[in-house]
Amino acid sequence: MENLLEGIPAINCPSILVISDREKGLGNAVATFVPEASHSFCSWHISRNIRPPISKENGKLLSKMSQSLRLSTFRRLFEILELSQPHAAAYLKEIPEETWVSCFCPVPRYGHTTSNLAETFNAWILKERQLSHFKLIMALLDRFSKLMRMRKDEYLACPQELPFRIQDRLDQILLKSHHFVARETTDMIYRIERDDDPTSMELVNLVNHSCSCGWFTEHQMPCEHGVAAINAAGMNPVDFLDKAYLTKSLRKAYYRNLCPVVLSDLNHRLLPAPVVRRARGRPQANRRMRAGEQVRYRCGYCKKAGHNKRRCPERPQTPHRQSEGSLVIPTSLLSSDRRRRSNIVVARTQASSLSLTPRTGSRLSFTATPIVTDSPASPTARRHVPNSFQERLLRLNQ
């Protein structure tokens, strides 16, 4: 965090929002180095930290709660969760609401309630993460330079005031705004009613760029109610967009190029890469789970969490049946003086005959099952059937 603040000092301002997974170390770092920035928590990590784990349906409910733009919507969803799983509601009460609910957040989050941006970046550099330190830096510089060049060419070739993606999104909002009627109550404050439902009403304040639905403030873009009020005032909806949406702002963000690093031009002394001992086993590529997190298995048969299909209690148990290719041979036919490896292994038994059942997928491999007979038992040591004895077994089976 200290290095990030040194490279980008502008992150320490009230309009910046930091989203983390409630790790104590990250919380202390944010409070120490960027105290002016707002700190929010990832809703997905909050749902994973609830013990006992909540159901999948309540996990989706918690996600909707974190995205709530109205206080009434949040309270209604919270009551539903409190009735179904009270322990989850008690856990959420201990977390400040302004750190994970959009309607309580002091700054706009632009629809981001999780740390998926960081997770997608880790997936984007998944192959580069396996490289050594020097090759990793060079590979990241190469990928970032290509990405910035592509974005730069895209925005330089854009002839309009808004990028194509933002313009398409605004056009969809304009189509929805035709179903609303705006009536001015006071100066620059409009009451928005739906033409087919006069009981539904929203208030739009064009001075504060806000709407009672919360979407205008959260995304810094006019909603359908705001566009209806802007059209009634005879103004341009583009003027109410945040500057980050404009094409000129994006051109300014990507006007620089990342130049490759030439080692011979560096003046300072090069330090060798640290000697790192390779750990045993396969390198881990996915995110490392925090302490307390557990892998949540889901059964493929009953679709319930906590077990897999093999250990499902609701799955009907099929009785064990003896294979049709079984054969019974006397133990006197087994050679005891040849000890080399064979495809057939006979376990220690007290019976005078053995039932050999072929295993599934093997050509001449058998599982020995002792059969009790009336003949006197004679203890036999573990015996290996030689390969030359396979033809005799096949003849006995015929």
Buried (B, 14 or more C-beta within 10 A) or exposed (E): BEEEBEEEEEBEEEEBBBBBBBEEEBBEBBEEBBEEBBBBBBBBBBBBBBEEBBEBEBBEBBBBBBBBBBEEBBEEBBEBBBEBBEEBBEBBEEBEBBBBBBBEBEBBBEEBBBBEEBBEEEEEBEEBBEBEEEEBEBBBBEBEBEEBEEBBEBBEEBEEBBBEEBBEBBEEBBEEBEEBBBEBEEEBBBBBBBEEEEEEEBBBBBEEBBBBBBBBBBBBBBBBBBBBBBBBEEEEBBEBBEEEBBBEEBBEEBEEEBEEEEEEEEEEEEEEEEEEEEEEEEEEEEEEEEEEEEEEEEBEBEEBEEBEEEEBEEBEEEEEEEEEEBBEBEBEEBEEEBEEEBBBBBEEBEBBBBBBBBEEEEEBBBBBBBEEEEEEEEEBEEBBBBBEBBEEBEEEEE
